[in-house]
């Protein structure tokens, strides 16, 4: 009963326009009074503060700074040049390049919004000139940009690892193949659109020299994921220390190597990053309060019993996870959605024999779809602003992209080896 009441309060608060943080806190505090649970309000404040003072959360603002650095410099243009040299000869080659560049940039920034902004500002006008509709071009940028939170380093996976006490290194390993599968699925749509419409039939491939020169141009930026992931996987640095290294390396690359970012721009970048980080940390504090109530009232146990009453199959549990997150992703960004649901889903997954690492990948892939789905999709609005096309017009043009994304999500969900094969290899 308390769980249903909590969900009803939260959903109602969101739909009447109450800001997210207050909706979460309201969902945590109201049950205490309505059901006379007897918990002191001081505990709410202490849990809020305790939720954001953990040292490992320092990694989040550091990765946000890295993403801002890479998106404001000329890194995106260099990656696009490399992708075009490598993939531009294919039918639908320009669209394929968008997906390829998004996958590469996502492995550097870890941010779907930064990915969509950096790639979209260059590629949407170019795709329109090639003959693609601006709506489809914007939709492709919005959907491909979300691969940035699946391929490591991923901020939502980082948060999931911290909240659920799950290995961040294993989560990052598990994201490689699902990210590649999502990218391949979107590339197939571009191939089909390019051939069927005749707007991008393909052409002569770049020479080996052109491919090499474009690779050399973006190689310094491509070395960033090697530093982050290599340091974490080798055990030499923690995720927080890797994030700090990423900031230092990003500054060196953008200021000294590429010289397209200046010291005078640093204060504004830090302020913007601080604002973004502050929003994330306040949401983390609020969801910590909610997680505290959920734990004390043994709601994960109740959820396990509820799901087991319907079926004792892990397939049914994973279906429930997907349904809940697809709905929640319509109104919430991935980080707050993970913070809200991970305390419920992780104990339940353990009871059903689902690996928490696999669950984290499924949750992240699922919530990535919400980023390009109305009414709140963040990358969808970024692409809309760049292209000048309305959100609903873009959404209609994205029908084939939605379809292949849902099919890919089902494959990742029900074929654990897609996400877990690399984890099993290194365990």
C-alpha positions as a Markdown table, in Angstrom:
| # | Residue | x | y | z |
|---|---|---|---|---|
| 1 | Unk | 0.0 | 0.0 | 0.0 |
| 2 | Unk | 2.8 | 2.4 | 0.9 |
| 3 | Unk | 4.6 | 1.7 | -2.3 |
| 4 | Unk | 1.5 | 2.3 | -4.4 |
| 5 | Unk | 0.8 | 5.5 | -2.5 |
| 6 | Unk | 4.4 | 6.7 | -3.0 |
| 7 | Unk | 4.3 | 6.0 | -6.7 |
| 8 | Unk | 0.9 | 7.8 | -7.1 |
| 9 | Unk | 2.2 | 10.9 | -5.2 |
| 10 | Unk | 5.4 | 11.0 | -7.4 |
| 11 | Unk | 3.6 | 10.6 | -10.7 |
| 12 | Unk | 0.9 | 13.1 | -9.7 |
| 13 | Unk | 3.5 | 15.6 | -8.6 |
| 14 | Unk | 5.4 | 15.3 | -11.9 |
| 15 | Unk | 2.4 | 15.7 | -14.1 |
| 16 | Unk | 1.1 | 18.8 | -12.3 |
| 17 | Unk | 4.5 | 20.5 | -12.8 |
| 18 | Unk | 6.2 | 20.2 | -9.4 |
| 19 | Unk | 10.0 | 20.3 | -9.9 |
| 20 | Unk | 11.6 | 16.9 | -9.8 |
| 21 | Unk | 13.5 | 17.4 | -6.5 |
| 22 | Unk | 10.4 | 18.5 | -4.6 |
| 23 | Unk | 8.3 | 15.7 | -6.2 |
| 24 | Unk | 10.8 | 13.2 | -4.9 |
| 25 | Unk | 11.0 | 14.7 | -1.4 |
| 26 | Unk | 7.2 | 15.0 | -1.3 |
| 27 | Unk | 6.9 | 11.3 | -2.2 |
| 28 | Unk | 9.3 | 10.4 | 0.7 |
| 29 | Unk | 7.8 | 12.7 | 3.4 |
| 30 | Unk | 4.0 | 12.3 | 2.8 |
| 31 | Unk | 3.9 | 8.6 | 3.5 |
| 32 | Unk | 5.5 | 9.2 | 6.9 |
| 33 | Unk | 2.5 | 11.4 | 8.0 |
| 34 | Unk | -0.2 | 9.6 | 6.1 |
| 35 | Unk | 0.7 | 6.1 | 7.4 |
| 36 | Unk | 2.0 | 7.4 | 10.7 |
| 37 | Unk | 5.3 | 5.7 | 10.3 |
| 38 | Unk | 6.9 | 7.6 | 13.2 |
| 39 | Unk | 10.2 | 8.5 | 11.5 |
| 40 | Unk | 11.7 | 11.9 | 12.7 |
| 41 | Unk | 12.0 | 14.6 | 10.0 |
| 42 | Unk | 15.6 | 15.1 | 11.2 |
| 43 | Unk | 16.3 | 11.8 | 9.5 |
| 44 | Unk | 15.2 | 13.2 | 6.2 |
| 45 | Unk | 17.7 | 16.0 | 6.4 |
| 46 | Unk | 20.5 | 13.7 | 7.6 |
| 47 | Unk | 19.9 | 11.3 | 4.8 |
| 48 | Unk | 19.8 | 14.1 | 2.2 |
| 49 | Unk | 23.2 | 15.5 | 3.4 |
| 50 | Unk | 24.7 | 12.0 | 3.8 |
| 51 | Unk | 23.6 | 11.1 | 0.2 |
| 52 | Unk | 25.7 | 13.8 | -1.4 |
| 53 | Unk | 28.8 | 13.9 | 0.8 |
| 54 | Unk | 30.3 | 10.6 | -0.3 |
| 55 | Unk | 33.7 | 11.1 | -1.8 |
| 56 | Unk | 33.1 | 8.9 | -4.9 |
| 57 | Unk | 30.4 | 11.3 | -6.2 |
| 58 | Unk | 33.2 | 13.7 | -7.0 |
| 59 | Unk | 33.6 | 11.7 | -10.2 |
| 60 | Unk | 30.3 | 13.0 | -11.5 |
| 61 | Unk | 31.2 | 16.8 | -11.8 |
| 62 | Unk | 34.6 | 15.8 | -13.1 |
| 63 | Unk | 33.2 | 13.8 | -16.0 |
| 64 | Unk | 30.7 | 16.6 | -16.6 |
| 65 | Unk | 33.7 | 19.1 | -17.0 |
| 66 | Unk | 35.4 | 16.6 | -19.3 |
| 67 | Unk | 32.3 | 16.4 | -21.5 |
| 68 | Unk | 31.9 | 20.2 | -21.7 |
| 69 | Unk | 35.6 | 20.5 | -22.6 |
| 70 | Unk | 35.3 | 18.0 | -25.5 |
| 71 | Unk | 32.0 | 19.4 | -26.8 |
| 72 | Unk | 33.2 | 23.0 | -26.9 |
| 73 | Unk | 36.5 | 22.4 | -28.7 |
| 74 | Unk | 36.9 | 21.2 | -32.2 |
| 75 | Unk | 37.0 | 17.5 | -31.2 |
| 76 | Unk | 33.6 | 16.9 | -32.7 |
| 77 | Unk | 34.6 | 18.1 | -36.2 |
| 78 | Unk | 37.7 | 16.0 | -36.2 |
| 79 | Unk | 35.8 | 12.9 | -35.2 |
| 80 | Unk | 33.3 | 13.6 | -37.9 |
| 81 | Unk | 36.1 | 13.9 | -40.5 |
| 82 | Unk | 37.5 | 10.6 | -39.4 |
| 83 | Unk | 34.0 | 8.9 | -39.6 |
| 84 | Unk | 33.3 | 10.3 | -43.0 |
| 85 | Unk | 36.7 | 9.1 | -44.4 |
| 86 | Unk | 36.0 | 5.6 | -42.9 |
| 87 | Unk | 32.3 | 5.1 | -43.6 |
| 88 | Unk | 31.3 | 7.8 | -46.2 |
| 89 | Unk | 31.4 | 5.4 | -49.2 |
| 90 | Unk | 28.4 | 3.4 | -48.0 |
| 91 | Unk | 24.8 | 4.0 | -49.2 |
| 92 | Unk | 23.4 | 6.2 | -46.5 |
| 93 | Unk | 27.0 | 7.0 | -45.8 |
| 94 | Unk | 26.3 | 10.5 | -44.3 |
| 95 | Unk | 23.8 | 9.0 | -41.8 |
| 96 | Unk | 26.2 | 6.1 | -41.1 |
| 97 | Unk | 28.9 | 8.7 | -40.3 |
| 98 | Unk | 26.6 | 10.5 | -37.8 |
| 99 | Unk | 26.1 | 7.2 | -35.9 |
| 100 | Unk | 29.8 | 6.3 | -36.1 |
| 101 | Unk | 30.9 | 9.8 | -35.0 |
| 102 | Unk | 28.4 | 9.7 | -32.1 |
| 103 | Unk | 29.7 | 6.4 | -30.9 |
| 104 | Unk | 33.3 | 7.7 | -31.0 |
| 105 | Unk | 32.4 | 11.0 | -29.3 |
| 106 | Unk | 30.3 | 9.2 | -26.7 |
| 107 | Unk | 33.3 | 7.2 | -25.7 |
| 108 | Unk | 35.1 | 10.5 | -25.0 |
| 109 | Unk | 32.4 | 12.7 | -23.4 |
| 110 | Unk | 30.1 | 10.1 | -21.7 |
| 111 | Unk | 27.2 | 12.6 | -22.2 |
| 112 | Unk | 24.3 | 12.1 | -24.6 |
| 113 | Unk | 23.5 | 15.9 | -24.7 |
| 114 | Unk | 27.1 | 16.9 | -25.5 |
| 115 | Unk | 27.3 | 14.1 | -28.1 |
| 116 | Unk | 24.1 | 15.3 | -29.9 |
| 117 | Unk | 25.1 | 19.0 | -29.7 |
| 118 | Unk | 28.6 | 18.5 | -31.0 |
| 119 | Unk | 27.7 | 16.1 | -33.9 |
| 120 | Unk | 24.3 | 17.7 | -34.8 |
| 121 | Unk | 25.6 | 21.2 | -35.2 |
| 122 | Unk | 27.8 | 20.0 | -38.1 |
| 123 | Unk | 25.9 | 17.1 | -39.5 |
| 124 | Unk | 22.3 | 18.2 | -39.6 |
| 125 | Unk | 22.9 | 21.0 | -42.2 |
| 126 | Unk | 25.2 | 18.6 | -44.2 |
| 127 | Unk | 22.5 | 15.9 | -44.3 |
| 128 | Unk | 19.9 | 18.4 | -45.4 |
| 129 | Unk | 22.1 | 19.5 | -48.3 |
| 130 | Unk | 22.6 | 15.8 | -49.2 |
| 131 | Unk | 18.8 | 15.4 | -49.6 |
| 132 | Unk | 17.8 | 13.9 | -46.2 |
| 133 | Unk | 14.8 | 15.6 | -44.6 |
| 134 | Unk | 15.8 | 17.8 | -41.7 |
| 135 | Unk | 13.4 | 15.9 | -39.5 |
| 136 | Unk | 15.1 | 12.6 | -40.1 |
| 137 | Unk | 18.5 | 14.2 | -39.8 |
| 138 | Unk | 17.6 | 15.7 | -36.4 |
| 139 | Unk | 16.0 | 12.4 | -35.3 |
| 140 | Unk | 19.1 | 10.5 | -36.2 |
| 141 | Unk | 21.3 | 12.9 | -34.3 |
| 142 | Unk | 19.0 | 12.7 | -31.2 |
| 143 | Unk | 18.9 | 8.8 | -31.2 |
| 144 | Unk | 22.6 | 8.3 | -32.1 |
| 145 | Unk | 23.6 | 10.7 | -29.4 |
| 146 | Unk | 22.2 | 8.5 | -26.7 |
| 147 | Unk | 24.8 | 5.8 | -27.4 |
| 148 | Unk | 27.0 | 8.1 | -25.5 |
| 149 | Unk | 25.5 | 6.9 | -22.2 |
| 150 | Unk | 25.8 | 3.2 | -23.1 |
| 151 | Unk | 29.4 | 3.1 | -24.4 |
| 152 | Unk | 31.8 | 3.8 | -21.5 |
| 153 | Unk | 32.6 | 6.1 | -19.8 |
| 154 | Unk | 28.9 | 6.6 | -18.9 |
| 155 | Unk | 27.6 | 8.9 | -16.2 |
| 156 | Unk | 24.4 | 6.9 | -15.6 |
| 157 | Unk | 26.3 | 3.7 | -15.3 |
| 158 | Unk | 28.7 | 5.4 | -12.9 |
| 159 | Unk | 25.7 | 6.5 | -10.8 |
| 160 | Unk | 24.2 | 3.1 | -10.9 |
| 161 | Unk | 27.5 | 1.5 | -9.8 |
| 162 | Unk | 27.7 | 3.9 | -6.8 |
| 163 | Unk | 24.1 | 3.5 | -5.8 |
| 164 | Unk | 23.9 | -0.3 | -6.1 |
| 165 | Unk | 27.5 | -1.0 | -5.0 |
| 166 | Unk | 28.2 | -2.6 | -8.4 |
| 167 | Unk | 31.6 | -2.7 | -10.0 |
| 168 | Unk | 32.0 | 0.4 | -12.2 |
| 169 | Unk | 34.7 | -1.4 | -14.2 |
| 170 | Unk | 32.4 | -4.3 | -15.0 |
| 171 | Unk | 29.6 | -1.9 | -15.9 |
| 172 | Unk | 31.8 | -0.1 | -18.3 |
| 173 | Unk | 33.0 | -3.4 | -19.8 |
| 174 | Unk | 29.4 | -4.5 | -20.2 |
| 175 | Unk | 28.5 | -1.4 | -22.2 |
| 176 | Unk | 30.8 | -1.9 | -25.1 |
| 177 | Unk | 28.9 | -4.5 | -27.1 |
| 178 | Unk | 25.4 | -3.2 | -26.4 |
| 179 | Unk | 26.5 | 0.2 | -27.6 |
| 180 | Unk | 28.0 | -1.3 | -30.7 |
| 181 | Unk | 24.8 | -3.2 | -31.4 |
| 182 | Unk | 22.6 | -0.1 | -31.0 |
| 183 | Unk | 25.0 | 1.7 | -33.4 |
| 184 | Unk | 24.8 | -1.0 | -35.9 |
| 185 | Unk | 21.0 | -1.1 | -35.8 |
| 186 | Unk | 20.8 | 2.7 | -36.5 |
| 187 | Unk | 23.4 | 2.3 | -39.3 |
| 188 | Unk | 21.2 | -0.2 | -41.0 |
| 189 | Unk | 18.3 | 2.2 | -41.0 |
| 190 | Unk | 20.6 | 4.9 | -42.5 |
| 191 | Unk | 21.7 | 2.4 | -45.2 |
| 192 | Unk | 18.0 | 1.6 | -46.0 |
| 193 | Unk | 17.0 | 5.3 | -46.1 |
| 194 | Unk | 20.0 | 6.2 | -48.3 |
| 195 | Unk | 19.3 | 3.4 | -50.8 |
| 196 | Unk | 15.5 | 3.6 | -50.8 |
| 197 | Unk | 15.2 | 7.3 | -51.2 |
| 198 | Unk | 18.2 | 7.7 | -53.5 |
| 199 | Unk | 19.3 | 10.8 | -51.5 |
| 200 | Unk | 22.6 | 9.2 | -50.5 |
| 201 | Unk | 23.5 | 6.2 | -52.7 |
| 202 | Unk | 27.1 | 6.1 | -51.7 |
| 203 | Unk | 30.3 | 6.9 | -53.6 |
| 204 | Unk | 34.0 | 6.4 | -53.9 |
| 205 | Unk | 35.8 | 5.5 | -50.6 |
| 206 | Unk | 38.6 | 7.6 | -49.1 |
| 207 | Unk | 42.1 | 6.6 | -49.8 |
| 208 | Unk | 44.2 | 5.0 | -47.1 |
| 209 | Unk | 46.2 | 8.2 | -46.8 |
| 210 | Unk | 43.0 | 10.3 | -46.2 |
| 211 | Unk | 41.8 | 7.8 | -43.6 |
| 212 | Unk | 45.2 | 7.9 | -41.8 |
| 213 | Unk | 45.4 | 11.7 | -41.8 |
| 214 | Unk | 41.9 | 12.0 | -40.4 |
| 215 | Unk | 42.7 | 9.5 | -37.8 |
| 216 | Unk | 45.9 | 11.3 | -36.8 |
| 217 | Unk | 43.8 | 14.5 | -36.5 |
| 218 | Unk | 41.5 | 13.0 | -33.8 |
| 219 | Unk | 44.0 | 10.6 | -32.2 |
| 220 | Unk | 44.8 | 12.8 | -29.2 |
| 221 | Unk | 41.1 | 12.9 | -28.3 |
| 222 | Unk | 40.7 | 9.2 | -28.9 |
| 223 | Unk | 43.4 | 8.5 | -26.4 |
| 224 | Unk | 41.2 | 9.9 | -23.6 |
| 225 | Unk | 39.0 | 6.7 | -23.2 |
| 226 | Unk | 42.2 | 4.7 | -23.2 |
| 227 | Unk | 43.4 | 6.7 | -20.1 |
| 228 | Unk | 40.0 | 6.4 | -18.3 |
| 229 | Unk | 39.1 | 2.8 | -19.1 |
| 230 | Unk | 42.7 | 1.5 | -19.0 |
| 231 | Unk | 43.3 | 3.1 | -15.6 |
| 232 | Unk | 40.1 | 1.7 | -14.1 |
| 233 | Unk | 40.4 | -1.8 | -15.6 |
| 234 | Unk | 44.1 | -2.1 | -14.7 |
| 235 | Unk | 43.3 | -1.1 | -11.1 |
| 236 | Unk | 45.8 | 1.7 | -11.0 |
| 237 | Unk | 43.1 | 4.4 | -10.5 |
| 238 | Unk | 39.6 | 4.5 | -9.1 |
| 239 | Unk | 36.8 | 5.9 | -11.2 |
| 240 | Unk | 37.1 | 9.2 | -9.3 |
| 241 | Unk | 40.8 | 9.4 | -10.0 |
| 242 | Unk | 40.2 | 8.5 | -13.6 |
| 243 | Unk | 37.7 | 11.4 | -13.9 |
| 244 | Unk | 40.3 | 13.8 | -12.5 |
| 245 | Unk | 42.9 | 12.5 | -15.0 |
| 246 | Unk | 40.3 | 13.0 | -17.8 |
| 247 | Unk | 39.9 | 16.7 | -16.9 |
| 248 | Unk | 43.6 | 17.3 | -16.9 |
| 249 | Unk | 44.1 | 15.4 | -20.2 |
| 250 | Unk | 41.1 | 17.2 | -21.7 |
| 251 | Unk | 42.6 | 20.6 | -20.8 |
| 252 | Unk | 46.0 | 19.6 | -22.3 |
| 253 | Unk | 44.4 | 18.4 | -25.6 |
| 254 | Unk | 42.0 | 21.3 | -26.2 |
| 255 | Unk | 44.3 | 24.1 | -25.1 |
| 256 | Unk | 47.8 | 22.9 | -26.0 |
| 257 | Unk | 47.3 | 20.3 | -28.8 |
| 258 | Unk | 44.3 | 21.5 | -30.7 |
| 259 | Unk | 44.4 | 25.1 | -29.5 |
| 260 | Unk | 40.7 | 25.6 | -30.1 |
| 261 | Unk | 39.8 | 26.3 | -26.4 |
| 262 | Unk | 41.3 | 29.2 | -24.5 |
| 263 | Unk | 42.1 | 29.8 | -20.8 |
| 264 | Unk | 39.8 | 32.8 | -20.8 |
| 265 | Unk | 36.8 | 30.5 | -21.6 |
| 266 | Unk | 37.5 | 28.3 | -18.6 |
| 267 | Unk | 35.6 | 30.3 | -16.0 |
| 268 | Unk | 32.4 | 30.1 | -18.0 |
| 269 | Unk | 32.9 | 26.4 | -18.7 |
| 270 | Unk | 33.4 | 25.8 | -14.9 |
| 271 | Unk | 30.3 | 27.8 | -14.0 |
| 272 | Unk | 28.1 | 25.9 | -16.5 |
| 273 | Unk | 29.5 | 22.6 | -15.3 |
| 274 | Unk | 28.9 | 23.6 | -11.7 |
| 275 | Unk | 25.3 | 24.4 | -12.4 |
| 276 | Unk | 24.8 | 21.0 | -14.2 |
| 277 | Unk | 26.6 | 19.2 | -11.3 |
| 278 | Unk | 24.6 | 21.0 | -8.7 |
| 279 | Unk | 21.3 | 19.9 | -10.2 |
| 280 | Unk | 22.5 | 16.3 | -10.3 |
| 281 | Unk | 23.8 | 16.4 | -6.7 |
| 282 | Unk | 20.5 | 17.8 | -5.3 |
| 283 | Unk | 18.6 | 15.1 | -7.1 |
| 284 | Unk | 21.0 | 12.5 | -5.6 |
| 285 | Unk | 20.3 | 13.9 | -2.2 |
| 286 | Unk | 16.5 | 13.8 | -2.6 |
| 287 | Unk | 16.6 | 10.2 | -4.0 |
| 288 | Unk | 18.8 | 9.1 | -1.1 |
| 289 | Unk | 15.9 | 10.1 | 1.2 |
| 290 | Unk | 13.5 | 8.1 | -0.9 |
| 291 | Unk | 15.8 | 5.1 | -0.9 |
| 292 | Unk | 16.1 | 5.3 | 2.9 |
| 293 | Unk | 12.3 | 5.1 | 3.2 |
| 294 | Unk | 12.1 | 2.3 | 0.6 |
| 295 | Unk | 14.7 | 0.3 | 2.5 |
| 296 | Unk | 13.2 | 0.8 | 6.0 |
| 297 | Unk | 9.7 | -0.2 | 4.8 |
| 298 | Unk | 11.2 | -3.3 | 3.0 |
| 299 | Unk | 9.6 | -2.4 | -0.3 |
| 300 | Unk | 12.1 | -4.4 | -2.4 |
| 301 | Unk | 10.9 | -7.5 | -0.5 |
| 302 | Unk | 7.3 | -6.6 | -1.3 |
| 303 | Unk | 8.2 | -6.1 | -5.0 |
| 304 | Unk | 9.8 | -9.5 | -5.1 |
| 305 | Unk | 6.7 | -11.1 | -3.6 |
| 306 | Unk | 4.5 | -9.2 | -6.1 |
| 307 | Unk | 6.5 | -10.3 | -9.1 |
| 308 | Unk | 6.8 | -13.9 | -7.9 |
| 309 | Unk | 3.0 | -14.0 | -7.5 |
| 310 | Unk | 2.7 | -13.2 | -11.2 |
| 311 | Unk | 5.6 | -15.5 | -12.3 |
| 312 | Unk | 8.8 | -16.9 | -10.9 |
| 313 | Unk | 10.6 | -16.3 | -14.2 |
| 314 | Unk | 13.4 | -13.7 | -14.5 |
| 315 | Unk | 12.0 | -13.0 | -18.0 |
| 316 | Unk | 8.8 | -11.6 | -16.4 |
| 317 | Unk | 10.8 | -9.5 | -14.0 |
| 318 | Unk | 12.9 | -8.0 | -16.9 |
| 319 | Unk | 9.7 | -7.3 | -18.8 |
| 320 | Unk | 8.4 | -5.4 | -15.8 |
| 321 | Unk | 11.6 | -3.5 | -15.5 |
| 322 | Unk | 11.4 | -2.5 | -19.2 |
| 323 | Unk | 7.8 | -1.4 | -19.0 |
| 324 | Unk | 8.3 | 0.7 | -15.9 |
| 325 | Unk | 11.5 | 2.4 | -17.2 |
| 326 | Unk | 10.0 | 3.0 | -20.7 |
| 327 | Unk | 7.2 | 4.9 | -18.9 |
| 328 | Unk | 9.4 | 6.6 | -16.4 |
| 329 | Unk | 11.9 | 7.6 | -19.2 |
| 330 | Unk | 9.2 | 9.7 | -20.8 |
| 331 | Unk | 9.3 | 12.2 | -17.9 |
| 332 | Unk | 12.7 | 11.7 | -16.3 |
| 333 | Unk | 16.4 | 11.8 | -17.4 |
| 334 | Unk | 18.5 | 8.7 | -16.9 |
| 335 | Unk | 20.3 | 9.7 | -13.7 |
| 336 | Unk | 17.3 | 10.5 | -11.5 |
| 337 | Unk | 15.4 | 7.5 | -13.0 |
| 338 | Unk | 18.3 | 5.2 | -12.0 |
| 339 | Unk | 18.5 | 6.8 | -8.5 |
| 340 | Unk | 14.8 | 6.2 | -8.0 |
| 341 | Unk | 14.5 | 2.7 | -9.2 |
| 342 | Unk | 17.9 | 1.0 | -8.6 |
| 343 | Unk | 17.2 | 0.5 | -4.8 |
| 344 | Unk | 14.0 | -1.4 | -5.7 |
| 345 | Unk | 15.2 | -3.3 | -8.8 |
| 346 | Unk | 18.7 | -4.5 | -7.7 |
| 347 | Unk | 17.5 | -6.6 | -4.7 |
| 348 | Unk | 14.7 | -8.0 | -6.8 |
| 349 | Unk | 17.1 | -8.8 | -9.6 |
| 350 | Unk | 19.3 | -10.7 | -7.2 |
| 351 | Unk | 16.3 | -12.7 | -6.0 |
| 352 | Unk | 15.5 | -13.7 | -9.5 |
| 353 | Unk | 19.2 | -14.6 | -10.4 |
| 354 | Unk | 19.7 | -11.6 | -12.7 |
| 355 | Unk | 23.2 | -10.3 | -12.6 |
| 356 | Unk | 23.2 | -6.6 | -11.3 |
| 357 | Unk | 25.7 | -5.7 | -14.0 |
| 358 | Unk | 23.3 | -7.0 | -16.7 |
| 359 | Unk | 20.4 | -5.1 | -15.0 |
| 360 | Unk | 22.5 | -1.9 | -15.0 |
| 361 | Unk | 23.1 | -2.2 | -18.8 |
| 362 | Unk | 19.4 | -3.0 | -19.4 |
| 363 | Unk | 18.3 | 0.0 | -17.3 |
| 364 | Unk | 20.8 | 2.4 | -19.1 |
| 365 | Unk | 19.8 | 1.2 | -22.6 |
| 366 | Unk | 16.1 | 1.5 | -21.7 |
| 367 | Unk | 16.5 | 5.0 | -20.4 |
| 368 | Unk | 18.6 | 6.0 | -23.4 |
| 369 | Unk | 15.4 | 5.6 | -25.5 |
| 370 | Unk | 13.6 | 8.1 | -23.2 |
| 371 | Unk | 16.2 | 10.7 | -24.1 |
| 372 | Unk | 14.9 | 10.9 | -27.7 |
| 373 | Unk | 11.2 | 10.4 | -26.9 |
| 374 | Unk | 8.7 | 13.2 | -26.3 |
| 375 | Unk | 7.6 | 14.9 | -24.1 |
| 376 | Unk | 10.9 | 15.4 | -22.2 |
| 377 | Unk | 13.6 | 13.8 | -24.3 |
| 378 | Unk | 16.7 | 15.9 | -23.8 |
| 379 | Unk | 18.6 | 15.0 | -27.0 |
| 380 | Unk | 15.4 | 15.4 | -29.0 |
| 381 | Unk | 15.1 | 19.0 | -27.9 |
| 382 | Unk | 18.8 | 19.6 | -28.6 |
| 383 | Unk | 18.3 | 18.3 | -32.2 |
| 384 | Unk | 15.1 | 20.3 | -32.6 |
| 385 | Unk | 16.9 | 23.6 | -31.6 |
| 386 | Unk | 19.8 | 22.9 | -34.0 |
| 387 | Unk | 17.5 | 21.9 | -36.9 |
| 388 | Unk | 14.7 | 24.3 | -36.4 |
| 389 | Unk | 12.2 | 21.5 | -36.8 |
| 390 | Unk | 9.4 | 20.8 | -34.3 |
| 391 | Unk | 9.7 | 18.0 | -31.8 |
| 392 | Unk | 6.6 | 16.2 | -32.9 |
| 393 | Unk | 7.6 | 16.4 | -36.6 |
| 394 | Unk | 11.0 | 14.9 | -35.7 |
| 395 | Unk | 9.3 | 12.2 | -33.6 |
| 396 | Unk | 7.1 | 11.1 | -36.6 |
| 397 | Unk | 10.2 | 10.9 | -38.9 |
| 398 | Unk | 12.0 | 8.7 | -36.3 |
| 399 | Unk | 9.5 | 5.8 | -36.5 |
| 400 | Unk | 12.1 | 3.3 | -38.0 |
| 401 | Unk | 14.7 | 4.5 | -35.5 |
| 402 | Unk | 12.3 | 3.9 | -32.6 |
| 403 | Unk | 11.5 | 0.4 | -34.0 |
| 404 | Unk | 15.1 | -0.8 | -34.3 |
| 405 | Unk | 15.9 | 0.7 | -30.9 |
| 406 | Unk | 13.1 | -1.2 | -29.2 |
| 407 | Unk | 14.2 | -4.5 | -31.0 |
| 408 | Unk | 17.8 | -3.9 | -29.9 |
| 409 | Unk | 16.6 | -3.2 | -26.3 |
| 410 | Unk | 14.8 | -6.6 | -26.3 |
| 411 | Unk | 17.9 | -8.4 | -27.6 |
| 412 | Unk | 20.1 | -6.8 | -24.9 |
| 413 | Unk | 17.5 | -7.6 | -22.2 |
| 414 | Unk | 16.9 | -11.3 | -23.1 |
| 415 | Unk | 20.3 | -12.3 | -24.4 |
| 416 | Unk | 22.6 | -11.6 | -21.4 |
| 417 | Unk | 25.8 | -12.6 | -23.3 |
| 418 | Unk | 25.5 | -9.4 | -25.4 |
| 419 | Unk | 26.3 | -7.4 | -22.3 |
| 420 | Unk | 28.0 | -9.9 | -20.1 |
| 421 | Unk | 30.4 | -11.7 | -22.5 |
| 422 | Unk | 33.3 | -9.2 | -21.9 |
| 423 | Unk | 32.6 | -9.2 | -18.1 |
| 424 | Unk | 32.7 | -13.0 | -18.0 |
| 425 | Unk | 36.0 | -12.9 | -19.9 |
| 426 | Unk | 37.7 | -10.7 | -17.4 |
| 427 | Unk | 36.1 | -12.0 | -14.1 |
